[in-house]
Amino acid sequence: MTVFILSLFSSGNKLRVSSLFHLITGKRTTSVLIYGFVNDLLFAHNSFPKLTQEEFQQLLDQLQENRLLLLDDNEAMITSAGKEELERVAPKYQGLRFDRYGRTYNECWRLLKFAVQVVSNLAGRNQDYLPAETSPFYMYQVKKWLAQMNLPRHELIETMYEELFELFSRLDSQVADFLANQFSGTEKVGLLPYQLSDDAQTPEIFLEQAKSTHLLLAEIEKKPEFLIYQLLSPLFTQNHNQSMLITREMIKNGHSIETVMAQRHLKKGTVTDHLIEWALFFDDFPYESLVSLQTKKQLSELDVPVRDWQYKAINEDGKLDYGEFRFYQIQLLKGESVHDTAR
């Protein structure tokens, strides 16, 4: 796990220790989410929710003792030796998306494995097998999915095969093999992650499983017409703040922020938090209607890198709307607006 923690400092920037701890353990406040976003660390949000402050500090102290990190009160940054260590071990964490799939990716993977087992045994006309899942949740979800699809046996089997083939062909071969070998079927019992991983350390096996699953789920989300997407879509929705999704839907339907506040009995700050989450996690945010020309003009004249923008420092006259400030900053950092300010 020390390698994972060290990798979070790979940018070379100083990071606030307290904010990083809140990010890793999944504190879901706007300030923590923004901190993760501007530092390109949002993927790590809620990666280790059970990590204690004491355990985290011990990891940082260990890295400092090994001269891989430099700690200074509530800030830390990687050393040259730390950068060399990352180059040496070459950790493969690209593809992790705890922020997007962290709440339900394990359930998604278990559900998919169970569905594959069921369809495989349907193909083999085998009713005498030990189910991979006996929990009522998974059994109900698969039964409901099969009923909703209402496809002839041969069509279901062929479609599932084609979808899995396409999805796995889009993955790196090592990732695809790691996941595929966990499937069970008529004549095969799936292996466990620790049996397939080259790493003997439990945290690293956990991260490999998480990364592989996140990559697969990202591909599935691109295919809403797939049967597999229909199976997992209810779990995808649960990854998001449900109250935010209601606010999002109201704004998309043409309601103003004021109307949302009035109808939902929410304070402006709460609605603003919802909108910031929307902008962070989705690509359909209506920047043009929610960021005024005045705000764009004021912020476009700044000669400070977008990542370094500080609301209090910029809002000297007290007239800059906090929500609009964040919306525009997110838009620029996502590359969804043309701006010549250094990022």
C-alpha positions as CSV (number, residue, x, y, z in Angstrom):
1,M,0.0,0.0,0.0
2,T,3.0,2.3,0.5
3,V,3.6,2.3,-3.2
4,F,0.0,3.4,-3.9
5,I,0.3,6.2,-1.4
6,L,3.6,7.3,-2.8
7,S,2.2,7.3,-6.3
8,L,-0.4,9.9,-5.3
9,F,2.5,12.3,-4.9
10,S,3.9,11.6,-8.4
11,S,3.0,15.1,-9.7
12,G,5.7,16.6,-7.5
13,N,3.3,19.0,-6.0
14,K,3.0,19.6,-2.2
15,L,-0.2,17.9,-1.0
16,R,-2.1,18.6,2.2
17,V,-1.9,15.5,4.4
18,S,-5.3,16.0,6.0
19,S,-7.1,16.5,2.6
20,L,-5.4,13.5,1.1
21,F,-6.5,11.3,4.1
22,H,-10.1,12.6,3.7
23,L,-9.9,11.8,-0.1
24,I,-8.7,8.3,0.4
25,T,-11.2,7.4,3.1
26,G,-14.1,8.8,1.1
27,K,-15.2,12.0,2.8
28,R,-17.8,13.3,0.4
29,T,-17.7,17.1,0.8
30,T,-17.3,19.4,-2.1
31,S,-14.0,20.7,-0.8
32,V,-12.5,17.2,-0.7
33,L,-13.9,16.4,-4.2
34,I,-12.6,19.6,-5.6
35,Y,-9.2,19.0,-4.0
36,G,-9.0,15.6,-5.6
37,F,-10.1,17.0,-9.0
38,V,-7.6,19.9,-9.2
39,N,-4.8,17.6,-8.2
40,D,-5.8,14.8,-10.6
41,L,-6.4,12.5,-7.6
42,L,-10.2,12.1,-7.8
43,F,-9.8,8.5,-8.9
44,A,-8.5,7.6,-5.4
45,H,-11.6,8.9,-3.6
46,N,-12.9,6.3,-1.2
47,S,-10.2,3.8,-2.2
48,F,-9.5,2.8,1.4
49,P,-12.5,3.8,3.5
50,K,-11.5,1.8,6.5
51,L,-8.0,3.3,6.8
52,T,-7.5,5.1,10.1
53,Q,-5.7,8.4,10.6
54,E,-3.0,6.5,12.7
55,E,-2.4,3.9,10.0
56,F,-2.2,6.7,7.3
57,Q,0.3,8.6,9.4
58,Q,2.4,5.4,9.9
59,L,2.5,4.9,6.1
60,L,3.7,8.5,5.6
61,D,6.3,8.2,8.4
62,Q,7.6,5.0,6.8
63,L,7.9,6.8,3.4
64,Q,9.7,9.6,5.1
65,E,12.1,7.3,6.9
66,N,13.0,5.7,3.6
67,R,13.5,9.3,2.2
68,L,10.8,8.8,-0.4
69,L,8.6,11.6,1.0
70,L,9.3,14.9,2.7
71,L,6.8,15.8,5.4
72,D,6.4,19.4,6.7
73,D,3.6,19.8,9.2
74,N,0.4,19.2,7.2
75,E,2.1,19.1,3.8
76,A,4.1,16.4,2.0
77,M,5.9,16.1,-1.3
78,I,7.8,13.4,-3.1
79,T,11.6,13.4,-3.1
80,S,13.9,12.6,-6.0
81,A,14.5,9.2,-4.4
82,G,10.7,8.7,-4.3
83,K,10.4,9.5,-8.0
84,E,13.2,7.0,-8.7
85,E,11.4,4.4,-6.6
86,L,8.2,4.9,-8.6
87,E,10.2,4.5,-11.8
88,R,11.8,1.3,-10.5
89,V,8.6,-0.4,-9.4
90,A,6.5,1.0,-12.2
91,P,3.1,0.7,-10.5
92,K,0.1,0.2,-12.8
93,Y,-2.7,2.1,-11.3
94,Q,-4.0,3.8,-14.5
95,G,-7.7,2.9,-14.8
96,L,-8.6,3.1,-11.2
97,R,-11.9,5.0,-10.7
98,F,-13.0,4.6,-7.1
99,D,-14.8,8.0,-7.5
100,R,-17.0,6.5,-10.2
101,Y,-17.4,2.9,-9.3
102,G,-16.2,2.6,-5.7
103,R,-19.5,2.1,-4.0
104,T,-20.7,-0.8,-6.1
105,Y,-18.0,-2.2,-8.4
106,N,-17.6,-5.3,-6.3
107,E,-21.3,-6.0,-6.5
108,C,-21.2,-5.3,-10.2
109,W,-18.5,-7.9,-10.7
110,R,-20.1,-10.5,-8.5
111,L,-23.4,-10.0,-10.4
112,L,-21.8,-10.3,-13.8
113,K,-19.9,-13.4,-12.8
114,F,-23.1,-15.0,-11.6
115,A,-25.0,-14.1,-14.8
116,V,-22.2,-15.6,-16.9
117,Q,-22.3,-18.8,-14.9
118,V,-26.1,-19.0,-15.2
119,V,-26.0,-18.4,-19.0
120,S,-23.1,-20.8,-19.4
121,N,-25.1,-23.6,-17.7
122,L,-28.2,-22.7,-19.8
123,A,-26.0,-23.2,-22.9
124,G,-24.9,-26.6,-21.5
125,R,-28.5,-27.4,-20.4
126,N,-27.1,-28.2,-17.0
127,Q,-29.3,-27.5,-14.0
128,D,-27.2,-29.4,-11.5
129,Y,-24.5,-27.0,-10.5
130,L,-23.3,-25.1,-7.4
131,P,-24.3,-21.4,-7.9
132,A,-21.5,-18.8,-7.4
133,E,-24.0,-16.7,-5.5
134,T,-26.7,-17.8,-3.0
135,S,-27.6,-14.3,-1.7
136,P,-31.2,-13.4,-2.5
137,F,-30.0,-10.1,-4.0
138,Y,-27.9,-11.6,-6.8
139,M,-30.4,-14.4,-7.5
140,Y,-33.3,-11.9,-7.7
141,Q,-31.3,-9.5,-10.0
142,V,-30.4,-12.3,-12.5
143,K,-33.9,-13.7,-12.5
144,K,-35.4,-10.3,-13.1
145,W,-32.9,-9.5,-15.8
146,L,-33.6,-12.8,-17.7
147,A,-37.4,-12.1,-17.4
148,Q,-37.0,-8.5,-18.7
149,M,-34.8,-9.6,-21.6
150,N,-37.3,-12.3,-22.5
151,L,-35.0,-13.8,-25.2
152,P,-35.0,-17.3,-26.7
153,R,-32.3,-19.4,-25.1
154,H,-30.1,-19.5,-28.2
155,E,-30.3,-15.7,-28.7
156,L,-29.5,-15.0,-25.1
157,I,-26.4,-17.3,-25.2
158,E,-25.2,-15.9,-28.5
159,T,-25.7,-12.2,-27.5
160,M,-23.9,-12.7,-24.2
161,Y,-21.0,-14.3,-25.9
162,E,-20.7,-11.5,-28.5
163,E,-21.0,-8.8,-25.9
164,L,-18.3,-10.3,-23.6
165,F,-16.0,-10.9,-26.6
166,E,-16.3,-7.2,-27.7
167,L,-15.9,-5.9,-24.1
168,F,-12.9,-8.0,-23.3
169,S,-11.3,-7.3,-26.7
170,R,-11.2,-3.6,-25.7
171,L,-9.2,-4.3,-22.6
172,D,-5.5,-4.8,-22.2
173,S,-4.8,-8.6,-22.7
174,Q,-3.4,-8.9,-19.2
175,V,-6.4,-7.2,-17.6
176,A,-8.8,-9.3,-19.8
177,D,-7.1,-12.6,-18.8
178,F,-7.1,-11.6,-15.1
179,L,-10.9,-11.1,-15.2
180,A,-11.9,-13.8,-17.6
181,N,-10.2,-16.5,-15.5
182,Q,-12.5,-15.6,-12.6
183,F,-15.6,-16.7,-14.5
184,S,-17.2,-20.0,-13.8
185,G,-19.1,-22.1,-16.3
186,T,-20.4,-25.6,-17.2
187,E,-17.0,-27.2,-17.0
188,K,-14.9,-24.5,-15.3
189,V,-14.6,-23.1,-11.8
190,G,-13.3,-19.6,-11.7
191,L,-10.1,-18.7,-9.9
192,L,-9.7,-16.1,-7.1
193,P,-7.7,-12.9,-7.6
194,Y,-4.9,-13.9,-5.4
195,Q,-4.4,-17.1,-7.5
196,L,-4.1,-14.9,-10.6
197,S,-2.0,-12.0,-9.4
198,D,1.8,-11.8,-9.6
199,D,1.8,-9.7,-6.4
200,A,1.7,-11.4,-3.0
201,Q,0.7,-8.3,-1.0
202,T,-3.0,-8.1,-0.2
203,P,-3.4,-4.3,-0.9
204,E,-1.8,-4.7,-4.3
205,I,-4.1,-7.6,-5.2
206,F,-7.0,-5.5,-4.1
207,L,-5.9,-2.6,-6.3
208,E,-5.3,-4.9,-9.3
209,Q,-8.8,-6.3,-8.9
210,A,-10.3,-2.9,-8.5
211,K,-8.5,-1.4,-11.5
212,S,-9.4,-4.4,-13.7
213,T,-13.0,-4.2,-12.7
214,H,-13.2,-0.4,-13.1
215,L,-11.7,-0.7,-16.7
216,L,-14.3,-3.3,-17.6
217,L,-17.2,-1.3,-16.1
218,A,-16.0,1.8,-18.1
219,E,-16.3,-0.2,-21.3
220,I,-19.8,-1.5,-20.3
221,E,-21.0,2.0,-19.6
222,K,-20.2,2.9,-23.2
223,K,-22.7,0.3,-24.4
224,P,-26.1,1.0,-23.0
225,E,-27.7,-1.2,-25.6
226,F,-25.9,-4.3,-24.3
227,L,-27.7,-6.9,-22.2
228,I,-24.8,-6.7,-19.7
229,Y,-25.4,-3.0,-19.3
230,Q,-29.1,-3.6,-18.5
231,L,-28.0,-6.1,-15.9
232,L,-25.7,-3.6,-14.1
233,S,-27.3,-0.2,-14.7
234,P,-29.2,-0.1,-11.4
235,L,-25.9,-0.5,-9.6
236,F,-24.2,2.2,-11.7
237,T,-26.8,4.7,-10.5
238,Q,-26.1,3.9,-6.9
239,N,-22.5,5.2,-7.2
240,H,-23.8,8.8,-7.3
241,N,-25.3,11.1,-4.7
242,Q,-29.0,10.4,-5.2
243,S,-30.1,13.9,-4.2
244,M,-27.7,15.4,-6.7
245,L,-29.3,13.3,-9.4
246,I,-32.7,14.8,-8.6
247,T,-31.2,18.3,-8.8
248,R,-29.5,17.4,-12.1
249,E,-32.8,16.1,-13.6
250,M,-34.7,19.3,-12.6
251,I,-32.1,21.6,-14.1
252,K,-32.0,19.5,-17.3
253,N,-35.8,19.9,-17.4
254,G,-35.4,23.6,-17.5
255,H,-35.9,24.6,-13.8
256,S,-33.8,27.4,-12.4
257,I,-31.6,27.1,-9.3
258,E,-34.1,29.2,-7.4
259,T,-36.9,26.8,-8.4
260,V,-34.9,23.8,-7.3
261,M,-34.3,25.5,-4.0
262,A,-37.9,26.3,-3.4
263,Q,-39.4,23.0,-4.5
264,R,-36.9,20.8,-2.7
265,H,-36.6,23.1,0.3
266,L,-32.8,23.3,-0.1
267,K,-30.3,26.1,0.7
268,K,-28.3,27.5,-2.2
269,G,-25.1,26.1,-0.9
270,T,-26.6,22.6,-1.0
271,V,-27.8,23.0,-4.6
272,T,-24.4,24.5,-5.5
273,D,-22.7,21.4,-4.1
274,H,-25.1,19.2,-6.2
275,L,-24.2,21.2,-9.3
276,I,-20.4,20.9,-8.6
277,E,-20.8,17.1,-8.3
278,W,-22.7,17.0,-11.5
279,A,-19.9,19.0,-13.3
280,L,-17.2,16.7,-11.8
281,F,-18.8,13.3,-12.6
282,F,-20.8,13.9,-15.8
283,D,-20.1,15.4,-19.2
284,D,-23.5,17.0,-19.8
285,F,-23.2,19.9,-17.5
286,P,-24.8,23.1,-18.9
287,Y,-21.9,25.5,-18.4
288,E,-23.2,28.0,-20.9
289,S,-26.4,28.6,-19.0
290,L,-25.0,28.5,-15.5
291,V,-21.8,30.6,-15.9
292,S,-22.5,34.3,-16.6
293,L,-20.5,36.3,-19.2
294,Q,-19.4,38.6,-16.3
295,T,-17.9,35.6,-14.4
296,K,-16.2,34.3,-17.6
297,K,-14.7,37.7,-18.3
298,Q,-13.4,38.2,-14.8
299,L,-11.8,34.8,-14.6
300,S,-10.4,34.8,-18.1
301,E,-8.3,37.9,-17.2
302,L,-6.4,36.1,-14.5
303,D,-2.8,35.3,-15.0
304,V,-2.7,32.6,-12.4
305,P,-2.8,28.9,-13.5
306,V,-6.3,27.5,-13.3
307,R,-5.3,24.8,-10.8
308,D,-4.0,27.5,-8.4
309,W,-7.2,29.6,-8.4
310,Q,-8.2,30.4,-4.9
311,Y,-11.8,31.7,-4.5
312,K,-11.1,34.0,-1.5
313,A,-8.1,35.6,-3.2
314,I,-10.1,36.2,-6.4
315,N,-13.3,37.3,-4.8
316,E,-11.9,40.5,-3.2
317,D,-15.0,42.6,-3.9
318,G,-17.4,39.8,-2.7
319,K,-19.4,39.8,-5.9
320,L,-18.0,36.5,-7.5
321,D,-20.5,33.7,-7.2
322,Y,-18.8,30.6,-5.7
323,G,-20.8,28.2,-7.8
324,E,-20.0,29.9,-11.1
325,F,-16.3,30.2,-10.1
326,R,-16.1,26.4,-9.6
327,F,-18.2,25.5,-12.7
328,Y,-15.8,27.6,-14.9
329,Q,-12.7,26.2,-13.2
330,I,-14.0,22.6,-13.7
331,Q,-14.9,23.4,-17.3
332,L,-11.4,24.6,-18.1
333,L,-9.6,21.8,-16.3
334,K,-11.8,19.2,-18.1
335,G,-10.8,20.9,-21.4
336,E,-14.4,21.7,-22.3
337,S,-13.7,25.3,-22.9
338,V,-11.0,27.2,-24.9
339,H,-8.9,29.3,-22.6
340,D,-5.3,30.5,-22.8
341,T,-4.6,30.4,-19.1
342,A,-1.9,27.8,-18.1
343,R,-3.4,24.7,-16.6
